[in-house]
Amino acid sequence: MNQFMTKKWTIVVSILVLAGGFAANPSIASKSDVKNTYVPDKSTALWKYIDGLTVIDTHEHISSEAELMGLQLDIFNLFIPYIVDNLESAGITVDEMALMKNGQAPFKDRWAAFYKYYPAIQSSTYILALQTSLAAQYQFKNYGLKECQRISDLLKKDFAKKGFMKKFFEKNQIESMLTFRSPSSEDVRRSYGEDKMMVVPTVNNICVRDAKSLEEISKMTETPIRNLDDILAGIDKLFKEYDAAGIKNIKFGSSYNREINYRARTREEAEASFAKIMETPFDYSDAQPNKYYVYTLSDYHIPLDDYLGVYMIKQAEKYHMNVIFHVGIFAWNFNSVRNNHASSLEWLMKNFPKVNFVILHAGYPYFDEAILLAKYYPNVYINMTWDHIIERGKSIEIMKSYVEMLPTNKIHLFGGDYLFPQQIYGNVLFTKENLYIALCELIKKGTLNEEQARKIASDWLYNNPKAFYYR
């Protein structure tokens, strides 16, 4: 997901939600919503153990408490980004979108816009996870008009007083959190410590799309940028600052914009690419409405992007940082299926054996590629952020494969990948339920005993990520 650098931008993004049409009878509240069918036997000792585990949250896009202070939310803000994608897939039009994102429009009309499409998505895990979150925090009952209005009124009170982040951490049993932001010096210097949050810079944002990009990179690095040497000096400055701040992880989200088959490039190739970029206006014609950063790099961009990407991975090696790659499914629609294969990363994994690489989202839906890479290469790890609310059945099955095929230290189980702390609870619960079901099935098969299952649960939810992502 994209990074949100300021409170102002967070607010802008949070109101660019969705749109829909009008329900035939919007005054009628919804019937009972589809219930979660992945319910464990909560009387068992194993479930009580897993349910009580403290979690390391390995992936969010949540701002600091200071940035969130005073933010006004309603229930439609919490549809960002996943529920909005499903609504769009269900047929919401651009005009309907405009109504839904209009916070000044009558709430009844905004709700009717959503509710027209609700029947088509009511069984999706995305909306069930949010329903579960709201039920646990606000006794939410259904997506009817009055209930959505009630929840929206409560949400507006959440960020009124200092200390609210502590409340959300305790509710979700989260000890600490990685929050993924821009690579800018400004974001790195923000105070996250009071919230037990560690920033992860998304370094592929240092991307030269056109001449205007030099100004953007100059703001990120706080140095004048005129040429390739200036960009490299700015990267050096950033990574030195990251290291001084104790940052141990960087992220590449470049699969949104290109195939992630990075290769070594010569200085001459990079300079030629840079010159071509400077003289060519960037073509945003493939950008979709209401999308924040989805664009496609052209062939002439790739040599320079490869050069800078490999250069930053060398910096990560120098400072002993993990390199996290977004792989697999994307947030927002109209993305490239071609770009989301973990196997594209094999050149990097093979040529940087001292760098630990993380396959984010476990490469969903191409889980097998991630498994093979983690099996073949000691420096490759799998992170299941987001997977547990995409498709629960596949998440359960793949965890069983992890136990049978991989060393247990290879897996990091939980990350919400959300913008707001109110969204997290259902994802934590679904993750623990999925894990319990997978482990129980392995116990029944004789693959594990309960003591081994408990060790795997604590390692995947807590021990592995705490040892891996923190200094």
C-alpha positions in Angstrom: 0.0 0.0 0.0 1.0 3.6 -0.5 2.5 5.6 2.3 0.7 8.7 3.9 3.2 11.3 4.9 1.2 14.0 6.7 -1.9 14.3 8.8 -3.4 16.4 6.0 -2.7 13.7 3.4 -4.1 11.1 5.8 -7.3 13.1 6.0 -7.5 13.6 2.3 -7.1 9.9 1.6 -9.5 8.9 4.3 -12.4 10.8 2.7 -11.7 9.5 -0.8 -13.7 6.4 -0.1 -16.3 4.8 -2.3 -19.6 5.4 -4.0 -22.7 3.5 -4.9 -26.3 3.9 -6.1 -29.6 4.0 -4.2 -31.1 1.1 -2.4 -34.7 0.3 -3.4 -35.7 0.9 0.2 -32.9 2.5 2.2 -35.0 3.0 5.3 -35.1 -0.7 5.9 -32.2 -2.0 8.1 -30.2 -5.0 6.9 -31.1 -8.5 7.9 -28.7 -10.5 10.0 -25.3 -10.4 8.3 -23.5 -13.5 7.3 -21.6 -14.9 10.3 -18.1 -16.2 10.5 -18.1 -19.9 9.9 -14.4 -20.4 10.9 -15.3 -20.7 14.6 -12.9 -22.8 16.7 -13.8 -24.8 19.8 -13.1 -22.0 22.2 -13.3 -24.3 25.2 -10.0 -26.1 24.2 -6.7 -25.4 25.9 -5.0 -24.8 22.6 -7.5 -22.1 21.5 -7.2 -20.4 24.9 -3.4 -20.4 24.5 -3.5 -19.0 21.0 -6.2 -16.5 21.9 -4.0 -15.2 24.8 -0.9 -14.7 22.8 0.6 -11.3 22.4 1.2 -10.3 18.8 3.9 -8.4 16.9 2.1 -6.5 14.2 4.4 -6.6 11.2 2.6 -4.4 8.8 0.3 -1.3 9.0 0.1 2.1 7.4 -1.2 3.8 10.5 -0.1 7.3 11.4 1.3 8.3 14.7 -1.1 9.4 17.5 -0.1 13.0 17.0 -1.1 12.9 13.3 -4.4 11.1 14.0 -5.4 13.5 16.8 -8.6 15.2 16.0 -9.3 13.2 12.8 -13.0 12.8 12.1 -13.9 9.4 10.8 -17.1 7.7 9.8 -17.8 4.1 8.9 -17.2 4.7 5.2 -13.6 5.7 5.9 -13.0 2.2 7.3 -13.9 0.7 3.9 -10.5 1.9 2.7 -8.9 0.1 0.9 -10.2 -3.4 0.7 -14.0 -3.1 0.9 -13.9 -0.3 -1.6 -12.2 -2.6 -4.1 -14.9 -5.2 -3.8 -17.6 -2.6 -4.2 -15.9 -1.4 -7.3 -15.7 -4.9 -8.6 -19.4 -5.3 -7.9 -20.2 -2.4 -10.3 -20.0 1.0 -8.5 -19.7 3.7 -11.1 -17.6 6.8 -11.1 -20.6 9.0 -10.4 -21.7 6.8 -7.5 -18.1 6.9 -6.2 -18.3 10.7 -6.1 -21.4 10.6 -3.9 -19.9 8.2 -1.5 -16.6 10.1 -1.0 -18.5 13.3 -0.3 -18.4 13.8 3.4 -20.8 16.8 3.1 -23.6 14.8 1.4 -26.5 13.5 3.6 -25.4 10.4 5.5 -28.6 8.6 4.3 -27.6 9.1 0.7 -24.1 7.9 1.3 -25.3 4.9 3.1 -27.8 4.1 0.3 -24.9 4.3 -2.2 -23.1 1.6 -0.2 -26.1 -0.5 0.6 -27.1 -1.0 -3.0 -24.0 -3.2 -3.5 -23.8 -4.6 0.0 -25.7 -7.8 -0.9 -23.1 -8.7 -3.5 -20.2 -8.5 -1.0 -21.8 -9.4 2.3 -20.0 -12.8 2.5 -16.6 -11.5 1.6 -14.0 -11.8 4.3 -13.1 -8.1 4.0 -16.5 -6.9 5.2 -16.8 -9.7 7.8 -13.5 -8.7 9.3 -14.6 -5.1 9.6 -17.9 -6.3 11.0 -16.1 -8.3 13.6 -13.9 -5.4 14.5 -16.8 -3.0 15.0 -18.8 -5.6 17.0 -15.9 -6.1 19.5 -15.3 -2.4 19.9 -18.7 -0.7 19.5 -21.2 -3.6 19.7 -22.0 -3.2 16.0 -24.9 -5.4 14.9 -25.4 -4.9 11.1 -24.9 -2.6 8.2 -28.3 -1.0 8.4 -28.6 2.8 8.2 -29.2 3.5 11.9 -26.4 1.3 13.0 -23.9 2.7 10.5 -24.9 6.2 11.7 -24.4 5.2 15.3 -21.0 3.8 14.7 -20.0 6.8 12.7 -20.9 9.0 15.6 -18.8 6.9 18.0 -15.8 6.9 15.6 -15.7 10.7 15.6 -15.0 10.6 19.3 -12.0 8.1 19.1 -9.3 10.6 18.3 -10.4 13.3 20.7 -8.0 12.7 23.6 -4.4 11.6 23.9 -3.8 8.0 24.8 -6.1 6.4 22.3 -3.4 4.4 20.6 -2.6 2.6 23.8 -6.2 1.6 24.0 -6.1 0.0 20.5 -2.8 -1.7 21.2 -4.2 -3.3 24.4 -7.5 -4.3 22.7 -5.6 -6.1 19.9 -2.9 -7.6 22.2 -0.3 -5.9 20.1 3.1 -5.3 21.7 4.6 -3.4 18.9 3.9 -2.4 15.3 5.7 -1.8 12.0 4.1 1.1 10.2 5.0 1.6 6.5 5.6 5.1 5.4 7.4 7.2 2.8 11.2 7.1 2.7 11.5 10.8 3.6 13.6 12.1 6.3 10.5 13.9 7.7 8.6 10.6 8.2 11.6 8.9 9.8 12.0 11.7 12.3 8.4 11.6 13.5 7.8 10.4 17.0 6.3 6.9 17.0 7.9 5.6 20.2 5.0 6.5 22.5 2.9 4.2 20.4 5.4 1.4 20.2 5.5 1.9 16.4 8.6 1.5 14.2 8.6 3.2 10.8 9.5 1.2 7.7 10.6 3.4 4.8 9.1 2.5 1.4 12.2 3.2 -0.6 10.9 2.5 -4.1 9.2 5.9 -3.8 12.6 7.2 -4.8 11.7 6.7 -8.4 12.5 9.0 -11.4 9.4 9.1 -13.6 10.1 12.4 -15.2 11.9 15.7 -14.5 9.4 16.6 -11.8 10.5 13.6 -9.8 13.8 15.3 -9.0 11.9 17.9 -6.9 10.1 15.1 -5.1 13.3 13.2 -4.3 14.9 16.5 -3.2 12.1 17.0 -0.6 12.5 13.4 0.6 16.2 13.6 1.0 16.4 17.3 1.9 19.2 17.7 -0.6 19.4 19.4 -4.0 18.8 16.8 -6.8 20.0 17.6 -10.3 21.6 14.5 -11.6 22.2 10.8 -10.9 25.1 11.5 -8.5 22.9 13.7 -6.4 20.3 11.0 -6.2 22.9 8.5 -5.0 24.2 11.0 -2.4 20.6 11.5 -1.2 20.1 7.8 -0.8 23.4 7.6 1.1 22.1 10.3 3.4 18.8 8.7 3.9 20.2 5.3 4.8 22.7 6.8 7.2 19.7 8.5 8.9 17.7 5.2 8.9 20.6 3.4 10.6 21.0 6.2 13.2 17.2 5.9 14.0 17.5 2.2 14.6 15.5 1.2 11.5 16.1 -2.4 10.5 13.7 -2.8 7.5 13.0 -1.2 4.2 10.2 -1.9 1.8 9.8 -2.1 -2.0 6.3 -1.7 -3.2 7.4 -1.3 -6.8 5.4 -4.3 -8.1 2.5 -1.8 -8.4 4.4 0.0 -11.1 6.7 -2.6 -12.8 7.7 -6.3 -12.8 10.1 -6.8 -9.9 12.8 -8.6 -11.9 15.6 -6.3 -10.8 19.0 -6.8 -12.4 22.5 -5.3 -12.3 22.9 -2.3 -14.6 26.0 -0.4 -15.6 26.4 3.3 -14.9 26.2 3.9 -18.6 22.8 2.2 -18.8 21.6 4.2 -15.9 22.8 7.5 -17.3 21.2 6.8 -20.7 17.9 5.9 -18.9 18.1 9.1 -16.8 18.7 11.3 -19.9 15.7 9.7 -21.7 13.5 10.2 -18.6 14.4 13.9 -18.4 13.4 14.6 -21.9 10.1 12.6 -21.9 6.8 13.7 -20.3 5.5 10.9 -18.1 2.4 9.1 -19.4 -0.2 8.8 -16.7 -2.9 7.6 -19.2 -3.0 4.1 -17.5 -3.8 5.7 -14.1 -7.3 4.8 -12.9 -9.7 7.3 -11.2 -9.6 7.5 -7.4 -6.3 5.6 -7.3 -3.5 7.2 -5.3 -0.3 5.9 -6.9 -1.0 3.2 -9.5 1.0 3.9 -12.7 3.2 1.9 -15.0 6.9 2.5 -15.7 7.9 2.3 -19.3 10.8 0.3 -20.7 13.1 3.4 -20.8 12.5 3.8 -17.0 13.6 0.3 -16.0 17.5 0.5 -16.4 17.6 3.5 -14.0 15.0 2.0 -11.6 17.0 -1.3 -11.6 20.2 0.7 -10.9 18.7 2.6 -8.0 16.9 -0.5 -6.6 20.1 -2.5 -6.5 22.0 0.4 -5.1 19.5 0.7 -2.2 19.7 -3.1 -1.5 23.5 -2.7 -1.3 22.9 0.0 1.3 20.6 -2.4 3.1 23.4 -5.0 3.1 25.8 -2.4 4.4 23.5 -1.5 7.4 22.2 -5.0 8.0 18.6 -4.2 7.1 15.9 -6.6 6.0 14.4 -6.0 2.5 10.6 -6.4 2.3 9.0 -6.8 -1.1 5.3 -6.4 -1.8 4.4 -9.5 -3.8 1.1 -11.0 -4.9 -2.3 -9.3 -4.6 -2.6 -5.6 -4.8 -4.7 -3.1 -3.0 -6.9 -1.0 -5.5 -8.1 -2.5 -8.7 -6.8 -2.3 -12.3 -3.4 -3.6 -11.3 -1.1 -5.9 -13.4 -1.4 -9.6 -12.7 2.0 -10.0 -14.4 3.9 -8.0 -11.8 3.0 -10.1 -8.8 5.1 -13.2 -8.9 7.7 -13.9 -6.2 9.8 -15.8 -8.6 10.8 -12.5 -10.2 12.9 -11.8 -7.1 15.2 -14.8 -7.4 18.1 -12.9 -9.0 18.2 -10.6 -6.0 17.9 -13.4 -3.5 20.7 -15.3 -5.2 23.0 -12.4 -5.6 22.6 -10.8 -2.2 22.9 -13.9 0.1 23.7 -11.7 3.1 20.5 -9.7 2.8 17.3 -11.1 4.3 14.4 -10.8 1.9 10.7 -11.0 3.0 8.0 -12.1 0.6 5.1 -9.9 1.8 1.5 -11.3 1.6 3.2 -14.7 1.1 2.9 -14.0 -2.6 -0.9 -14.7 -2.6 -2.3 -16.3 -4.7 1.0 -17.9 -5.9 1.9 -19.4 -2.6 3.9 -22.2 -4.1 6.5 -19.8 -5.5 7.1 -18.2 -2.1 7.4 -21.7 -0.5 10.0 -22.8 -2.9 12.1 -19.6 -2.5 11.9 -19.8 1.3 12.9 -23.5 1.0 15.8 -22.9 -1.4 17.3 -19.8 0.1 18.3 -19.3 3.7 17.8 -15.6 3.4 14.2 -15.7 2.3 11.2 -15.4 4.7 7.4 -15.4 4.3 5.1 -12.8 5.8 1.3 -13.5 5.8 0.2 -9.9 6.3 -3.3 -9.3 4.8 -3.7 -13.0 3.7 -6.0 -14.0 6.6 -8.8 -11.6 5.4 -8.4 -12.3 1.7 -9.2 -15.9 1.6 -9.4 -17.8 4.8 -9.5 -21.3 3.4 -6.3 -20.9 1.4 -4.5 -19.3 4.3 -5.4 -22.3 6.5 -4.1 -24.7 3.9 -0.9 -22.9 3.2 0.0 -22.8 6.9 -0.3 -26.5 7.0 2.1 -26.7 4.0 4.5 -24.3 5.9 4.7 -26.7 8.8 5.3 -29.7 6.6 7.8 -28.1 4.2 9.6 -25.2 5.9 11.7 -24.5 9.0 9.3 -22.9 11.5 11.5 -19.8 11.8 10.7 -18.8 8.3 7.1 -17.5 9.0 5.8 -14.1 10.3 2.1 -14.5 10.7 0.3 -11.2 11.3 0.0 -7.8 9.8 -3.2 -5.9 9.3 -2.2 -3.6 6.4 -4.7 -1.0 7.4 -4.9 2.8 7.7 -6.8 3.1 11.0 -6.4 1.2 14.3 -10.2 0.6 14.5 -9.9 -1.8 11.6 -7.3 -4.2 13.1 -9.3 -6.4 15.6 -11.1 -8.6 13.2 -7.9 -9.4 11.3 -6.1 -10.4 14.5 -9.0 -12.6 15.5 -9.3 -14.3 12.0 -5.5 -14.8 12.0 -5.6 -16.6 15.3 -8.7 -18.7 14.3 -7.1 -19.7 11.0 -3.9 -20.7 12.8 -5.9 -22.7 15.4 -7.8 -24.6 12.7 -4.6 -25.4 10.7 -2.7 -26.6 13.8 -5.7 -28.8 14.9 -5.8 -30.5 11.6 -2.1 -31.2 11.7 -2.5 -32.6 15.3 -5.3 -34.9 14.1 -3.1 -36.1 11.3 -0.3 -36.9 13.7 2.1 -34.3 12.2 2.2 -32.4 15.5 1.5 -32.8 19.1 -0.1 -30.0 21.1 3.2 -28.8 22.6 4.7 -28.4 19.2 1.6 -26.6 18.0 1.9 -24.1 20.8 5.5 -23.5 20.0 4.7 -22.8 16.4 1.9 -20.4 17.3 4.0 -18.4 19.7 6.9 -18.3 17.2 4.8 -17.2 14.2 2.8 -14.6 16.0 5.5 -13.2 18.4 9.0 -14.7 18.7 10.0 -14.8 15.0 8.9 -11.3 14.1 10.2 -9.8 17.2 13.7 -11.3 16.7 13.6 -10.5 12.9 12.3 -7.0 12.5 13.8 -5.3 15.6 17.3 -4.5 16.7 
